[in-house]
Amino acid sequence: MNSLKVGDRVKLVMLPPYVKTADPMPMLRPPDVLTVGEKGIILNRHPGGYWGVRFTQGAFLLETKYLELDN
């Protein structure tokens, strides 16, 4: 997998068991707020291999394993 960085366009390759919002007070949401193949932009990096990604439904924290670069 290519290295991700802030500003990259990415797509969701599989759904996590739940998603966490990237708000100042994060909340857990069911995974069906996102769909596999959905495209977003990386906003920032978080410890533990997490990325803040902006999708049309909002910004979420996702692990690297759920993302791939969108060519």
C-alpha positions in Angstrom: 0.0 0.0 0.0 1.2 3.5 -0.8 1.9 5.8 2.0 -1.0 8.1 2.8 -0.6 11.8 3.5 -2.8 14.8 4.3 -4.7 16.0 1.3 -4.7 12.7 -0.5 -8.0 11.5 -2.1 -8.8 8.0 -0.7 -11.6 5.5 -1.0 -13.1 3.2 1.5 -12.2 -0.5 0.7 -14.1 -2.1 3.6 -16.4 -1.1 6.4 -15.2 -1.1 10.0 -17.5 -2.6 12.7 -18.3 1.0 13.7 -17.1 4.5 12.7 -16.0 7.3 15.0 -16.8 10.9 14.0 -13.8 13.3 13.8 -15.6 16.0 15.8 -14.0 17.7 18.9 -16.3 15.3 20.9 -16.2 12.1 18.8 -19.2 9.8 18.7 -19.5 6.2 17.5 -21.9 5.7 14.6 -23.0 2.5 12.9 -20.9 1.6 9.8 -23.9 2.1 7.4 -23.4 5.8 7.4 -20.6 5.1 4.9 -20.5 2.7 1.9 -17.6 0.7 0.4 -16.1 2.6 -2.5 -17.0 6.0 -1.1 -14.4 8.7 -1.8 -13.0 11.2 0.6 -10.1 13.5 1.4 -7.6 13.0 4.3 -7.8 16.0 6.7 -5.2 15.0 9.3 -3.4 12.1 10.9 -4.0 10.8 14.4 -2.0 8.5 16.6 -2.3 4.7 16.2 -2.6 4.7 12.4 -5.9 6.6 12.3 -6.8 9.3 9.7 -9.4 12.0 9.7 -11.2 11.7 6.4 -13.9 14.0 5.0 -16.7 12.3 3.2 -20.0 13.8 2.0 -21.7 12.7 5.3 -19.0 14.3 7.5 -15.6 13.6 8.8 -14.6 10.3 10.4 -11.6 8.7 12.0 -10.6 5.5 10.1 -7.6 3.1 10.3 -5.2 2.9 7.4 -6.4 -0.7 6.6 -9.8 0.6 5.6 -8.4 3.1 3.1 -6.6 3.1 -0.2 -5.4 5.9 -2.5 -8.0 6.9 -5.1 -6.2 7.1 -8.5 
